[in-house]
């Protein structure tokens, strides 16, 4: 529930790109949590291909960079 509350706040303060990236990250986290366990042997490859916050972080960086300096 905390995740949904944070995304709700983002809808007020952030642009659409950040909100959509946050929603996708949230879905990926939940899907990963509900998926079958990964074996230790498969873990290195799994970690390389999954970075649930990468797209969100990049969207946030673009939003901050778009803010004009004072």
Backbone as JSON Lines, residues from 0, in Angstrom:
{"i":0,"aa":"X","n":[0.83,-1.2,0.0],"ca":[0.0,0.0,0.0],"c":[0.86,1.25,0.0]}
{"i":1,"aa":"X","n":[2.01,1.19,0.68],"ca":[2.88,2.37,0.68],"c":[3.33,2.74,-0.73]}
{"i":2,"aa":"X","n":[3.59,1.72,-1.55],"ca":[4.01,1.97,-2.93],"c":[2.93,2.74,-3.68]}
{"i":3,"aa":"X","n":[1.68,2.33,-3.53],"ca":[0.58,3.01,-4.23],"c":[0.38,4.43,-3.7]}
{"i":4,"aa":"X","n":[0.61,4.64,-2.43],"ca":[0.5,5.99,-1.87],"c":[1.59,6.9,-2.44]}
{"i":5,"aa":"X","n":[2.81,6.37,-2.57],"ca":[3.89,7.17,-3.14],"c":[3.62,7.52,-4.61]}
{"i":6,"aa":"X","n":[3.12,6.55,-5.35],"ca":[2.81,6.82,-6.76],"c":[1.67,7.83,-6.85]}
{"i":7,"aa":"X","n":[0.72,7.77,-5.94],"ca":[-0.35,8.76,-5.91],"c":[0.18,10.17,-5.7]}
{"i":8,"aa":"X","n":[1.15,10.32,-4.82],"ca":[1.78,11.62,-4.6],"c":[2.53,12.08,-5.85]}
{"i":9,"aa":"X","n":[3.17,11.13,-6.53],"ca":[3.89,11.48,-7.75],"c":[2.95,12.02,-8.8]}
{"i":10,"aa":"X","n":[1.72,11.52,-8.82],"ca":[0.74,12.01,-9.81],"c":[0.48,13.5,-9.63]}
{"i":11,"aa":"X","n":[0.65,13.99,-8.43],"ca":[0.44,15.41,-8.15],"c":[1.67,16.24,-8.5]}
{"i":12,"aa":"X","n":[2.85,15.7,-8.2],"ca":[4.07,16.49,-8.29],"c":[4.93,16.23,-9.52]}
{"i":13,"aa":"X","n":[4.81,15.07,-10.15],"ca":[5.72,14.69,-11.22],"c":[5.03,14.67,-12.57]}
{"i":14,"aa":"X","n":[5.86,14.68,-13.61],"ca":[5.27,14.61,-14.95],"c":[4.85,13.18,-15.28]}
{"i":15,"aa":"X","n":[4.12,13.04,-16.37],"ca":[3.56,11.73,-16.74],"c":[4.63,10.65,-16.93]}
{"i":16,"aa":"X","n":[5.77,11.02,-17.5],"ca":[6.83,10.04,-17.75],"c":[7.31,9.41,-16.44]}
{"i":17,"aa":"X","n":[7.47,10.21,-15.4],"ca":[7.91,9.7,-14.11],"c":[6.83,8.81,-13.49]}
{"i":18,"aa":"X","n":[5.59,9.23,-13.56],"ca":[4.49,8.44,-12.99],"c":[4.38,7.09,-13.68]}
{"i":19,"aa":"X","n":[4.45,7.08,-15.02],"ca":[4.34,5.81,-15.75],"c":[5.52,4.89,-15.44]}
{"i":20,"aa":"X","n":[6.71,5.46,-15.31],"ca":[7.88,4.65,-14.96],"c":[7.73,4.08,-13.56]}
{"i":21,"aa":"X","n":[7.18,4.85,-12.64],"ca":[6.96,4.37,-11.28],"c":[5.93,3.24,-11.26]}
{"i":22,"aa":"X","n":[4.87,3.39,-12.05],"ca":[3.85,2.34,-12.13],"c":[4.44,1.05,-12.7]}
{"i":23,"aa":"X","n":[5.26,1.16,-13.74],"ca":[5.88,-0.03,-14.33],"c":[6.84,-0.69,-13.33]}
{"i":24,"aa":"X","n":[7.61,0.12,-12.62],"ca":[8.53,-0.43,-11.61],"c":[7.74,-1.15,-10.52]}
{"i":25,"aa":"X","n":[6.64,-0.55,-10.08],"ca":[5.81,-1.18,-9.06],"c":[5.25,-2.51,-9.52]}
{"i":26,"aa":"X","n":[4.76,-2.56,-10.78],"ca":[4.23,-3.81,-11.32],"c":[5.32,-4.87,-11.41]}
{"i":27,"aa":"X","n":[6.52,-4.47,-11.84],"ca":[7.61,-5.43,-11.96],"c":[8.02,-5.97,-10.6]}
{"i":28,"aa":"X","n":[8.04,-5.12,-9.6],"ca":[8.39,-5.57,-8.25],"c":[7.36,-6.57,-7.74]}
{"i":29,"aa":"X","n":[6.09,-6.27,-7.93],"ca":[5.03,-7.18,-7.47],"c":[5.07,-8.5,-8.25]}
{"i":30,"aa":"X","n":[5.23,-8.43,-9.58],"ca":[5.31,-9.65,-10.38],"c":[6.5,-10.51,-9.97]}
{"i":31,"aa":"X","n":[7.63,-9.87,-9.69],"ca":[8.82,-10.6,-9.27],"c":[8.6,-11.25,-7.92]}
{"i":32,"aa":"X","n":[7.95,-10.54,-7.02],"ca":[7.67,-11.08,-5.7],"c":[6.77,-12.31,-5.79]}
{"i":33,"aa":"X","n":[5.8,-12.28,-6.7],"ca":[4.85,-13.37,-6.83],"c":[5.37,-14.52,-7.7]}
{"i":34,"aa":"X","n":[6.46,-14.3,-8.41],"ca":[7.0,-15.34,-9.3],"c":[7.67,-16.45,-8.49]}
{"i":35,"aa":"X","n":[7.85,-17.61,-9.1],"ca":[8.56,-18.69,-8.41],"c":[9.98,-18.25,-8.04]}
{"i":36,"aa":"X","n":[10.5,-18.82,-6.99],"ca":[11.85,-18.49,-6.54],"c":[12.87,-18.82,-7.61]}
{"i":37,"aa":"X","n":[13.9,-17.99,-7.68],"ca":[15.01,-18.21,-8.6],"c":[16.11,-18.94,-7.86]}
{"i":38,"aa":"X","n":[16.74,-19.89,-8.53],"ca":[17.82,-20.63,-7.87],"c":[19.07,-19.75,-7.78]}
{"i":39,"aa":"X","n":[19.94,-20.09,-6.89],"ca":[21.17,-19.34,-6.69],"c":[22.01,-19.33,-7.96]}
{"i":40,"aa":"X","n":[22.0,-20.41,-8.71],"ca":[22.77,-20.52,-9.94],"c":[22.26,-19.53,-10.99]}
{"i":41,"aa":"X","n":[20.96,-19.3,-11.03],"ca":[20.36,-18.4,-12.01],"c":[20.43,-16.93,-11.6]}
{"i":42,"aa":"X","n":[20.79,-16.65,-10.39],"ca":[20.73,-15.3,-9.86],"c":[21.59,-14.28,-10.6]}
{"i":43,"aa":"X","n":[22.87,-14.55,-10.94],"ca":[23.66,-13.52,-11.62],"c":[23.04,-13.05,-12.94]}
{"i":44,"aa":"X","n":[22.58,-13.95,-13.76],"ca":[21.94,-13.56,-15.02],"c":[20.65,-12.8,-14.8]}
{"i":45,"aa":"X","n":[19.91,-13.21,-13.8],"ca":[18.64,-12.57,-13.46],"c":[18.87,-11.12,-13.03]}
{"i":46,"aa":"X","n":[19.9,-10.88,-12.21],"ca":[20.17,-9.53,-11.72],"c":[20.64,-8.61,-12.83]}
{"i":47,"aa":"X","n":[21.38,-9.15,-13.8],"ca":[21.86,-8.32,-14.9],"c":[20.71,-7.81,-15.77]}
{"i":48,"aa":"X","n":[19.7,-8.63,-15.98],"ca":[18.61,-8.23,-16.87],"c":[17.48,-7.5,-16.15]}
{"i":49,"aa":"X","n":[17.48,-7.52,-14.83],"ca":[16.39,-6.88,-14.09],"c":[16.91,-5.77,-13.2]}
{"i":50,"aa":"X","n":[16.51,-4.57,-13.51],"ca":[16.79,-3.42,-12.66],"c":[15.48,-2.65,-12.58]}
{"i":51,"aa":"X","n":[14.64,-2.98,-11.61],"ca":[13.28,-2.41,-11.6],"c":[13.22,-0.9,-11.45]}
{"i":52,"aa":"X","n":[14.27,-0.29,-10.96],"ca":[14.23,1.16,-10.75],"c":[15.01,1.96,-11.79]}
{"i":53,"aa":"X","n":[15.65,1.3,-12.72],"ca":[16.48,2.0,-13.71],"c":[15.67,3.0,-14.53]}
{"i":54,"aa":"X","n":[14.59,2.53,-15.17],"ca":[13.77,3.42,-16.0],"c":[13.19,4.56,-15.17]}
{"i":55,"aa":"X","n":[12.75,4.23,-13.96],"ca":[12.19,5.26,-13.07],"c":[13.25,6.3,-12.72]}
{"i":56,"aa":"X","n":[14.44,5.85,-12.37],"ca":[15.53,6.77,-12.03],"c":[15.9,7.67,-13.19]}
{"i":57,"aa":"X","n":[15.95,7.1,-14.39],"ca":[16.28,7.89,-15.57],"c":[15.19,8.92,-15.87]}
{"i":58,"aa":"X","n":[13.94,8.54,-15.69],"ca":[12.83,9.49,-15.9],"c":[12.91,10.63,-14.89]}
{"i":59,"aa":"X","n":[13.24,10.3,-13.65],"ca":[13.38,11.33,-12.62],"c":[14.53,12.28,-12.95]}
{"i":60,"aa":"X","n":[15.65,11.73,-13.42],"ca":[16.79,12.57,-13.78],"c":[16.42,13.53,-14.9]}
{"i":61,"aa":"X","n":[15.71,13.02,-15.92],"ca":[15.3,13.91,-17.03],"c":[14.38,15.01,-16.53]}
{"i":62,"aa":"X","n":[13.48,14.67,-15.61],"ca":[12.57,15.68,-15.07],"c":[13.33,16.75,-14.31]}
{"i":63,"aa":"X","n":[14.29,16.34,-13.49],"ca":[15.08,17.31,-12.71],"c":[15.92,18.18,-13.63]}
{"i":64,"aa":"X","n":[16.5,17.57,-14.67],"ca":[17.32,18.34,-15.61],"c":[16.49,19.34,-16.4]}
{"i":65,"aa":"X","n":[15.2,19.09,-16.56],"ca":[14.33,19.99,-17.32],"c":[13.91,21.21,-16.5]}
{"i":66,"aa":"X","n":[14.15,21.18,-15.19],"ca":[13.78,22.32,-14.34],"c":[14.77,23.44,-14.61]}
{"i":67,"aa":"X","n":[14.26,24.62,-15.0],"ca":[15.18,25.73,-15.28],"c":[15.88,26.21,-14.0]}
{"i":68,"aa":"X","n":[17.16,26.55,-14.12],"ca":[17.88,27.04,-12.93],"c":[17.36,28.42,-12.53]}
{"i":69,"aa":"X","n":[17.49,28.71,-11.26],"ca":[17.01,30.03,-10.76],"c":[18.12,31.03,-10.8]}
